[in-house]
Amino acid sequence: MPGWAAFDDWEACDKAFFGYQCMQKPAGVEGIYYMYSPGRDDRHLQITGSALAELRETRPNESELLQHILKMGGHFTRIDCAINLHNEQLTPVDLKDAYEDDAIITPARSGTWLQGLKKSGATFYLGSRSSERFFRAYDKRAETKTAGDPWLRLELVLRGKRAQIGGIVLANSNIYAAISSAIVEFVDFRDNPVYRAAVEAVKVFFPEVPRKMPSTLDWLLGVVAKSAANFQIKNVVFDIPLLFSSEYDRYLYLLGAPVSDRSLRFSRIGAT
């Protein structure tokens, strides 16, 4: 891992998840897990929200970690974008009522209200848990069973292609602005002044993902660009320029995400 989240000592865990055989975590640190299986090339890195919050206290620029993952050819399978509202006059009930009154603009097809038992708090959901975008607003104070001021969490879960695109955008943007843009793009309740203040930031563009990714684009993402790069690496004597300088640039180009401060090196075969 890069300097942003480097640890000197790692320890083995008793079991792994997601079909991997081995799992390690930094010694004395909870919430960061590195999974792998002998003989397999793929790896899985999981960082929980609580672990990320602790790391952020001493390593404020997590974009370095995201960029490193992309440059190594990695991709994101799930990203949880969250905004915490402390002691504000906005509750899950307010969002539920606004949704029922058509005061929230959202592409979600359904909304769900869940009242927890034994003072565990209430949660308002938008979208399906199995979809690539899923929103929830809940009483974080009740969930964590802590005392103090009201604590509302707005949380957007990105999976699949949206997680891949989200990782690229987050790596190349102001993190807070990107999170705010992602949430308000899916749940627009800016008529409410508290919600508007929470999500108002510099607008960050998220490339739109069609409901079904065109098969040609899927093919380009999964096969063609990587194969062309591999061919060039193995046959450098032919002096054919790379279609894409890296997996990172490949995703930036095909997904239309912003490129950071370096130019995108893209050329046709035979170009000078």
C-alpha positions, 0 to 999 in steps of 0.5 A: 500500500502507498505511504498514505496507508502504509503499515509496518506490521501485518497479522493473519486473521482466523478466516477470510471472506468473499471466497478468499483463503487468506486475510491479513490486517495491520497489527493493532488496527481494526477495519482494514482487511487485505484478502488473497488466495495463493495462486490467484492474481486478484486481491481484495482490500476492504477499509471500513468507514470507522477505520477510514475516519481514524486514518484521516486524522493523520493522513488527510489526503485519501485521494493518494490511496485511490489513485494508487489502486487505480494505477495498479489496475485495481477497481472498486466494487463498493463505495459508501459515500456518507455525510454526517449532520450533527444537531441539525433539524432534519430527521429520517421522518422529514425525508420520508414525508418529503418523498411522499409529498413529491418534494424529493427529486430522485431516479429511485423507483421506490422508497421504504420506511423502517422503524427500528425496535427497542430505540434502535432508530428509524431509517428511510431508504431510496432504491433497491439494496440490489441496485448499483445505487442505494440511499439511506438516511438514518439515526446514527446516534441510535444505531451506535447507542451513544448519548449526545446531540442528534446525529443524522447520516446521509449515506449513498452506496455505490456498487458495480459500474457506479462504484468503478466510476465513483472511485475514478471521480473521487480519486481526481476530485475534492473528496467532500465535493464529490460525495456531496455531488453523488448524493444530491444527484440521486436524492435532490431535496435542496428545497430544505435549507438544512439538506441544501447546506449539507450537500452544497459544494462545488459540483463534480461531474459523474458520468452517467451509467446506462441501466444496461452497459452496452455490450461493446463498451463492456467488451472494450473495458474488459478485453480490448484495451488490456489486450492491446497494452499486453501485446505492446508490452510483449512486442515492443520491437514493433514500436506500436504506441500503446492504445492506453498508457495504463489501466488508469488512463483506459478507465478515464478515457472510456468512462469520460471521467476527468483526468488529473493534471497530466495529459491522457496519452491516447493514440491510434495504432501507427500514429506518431 
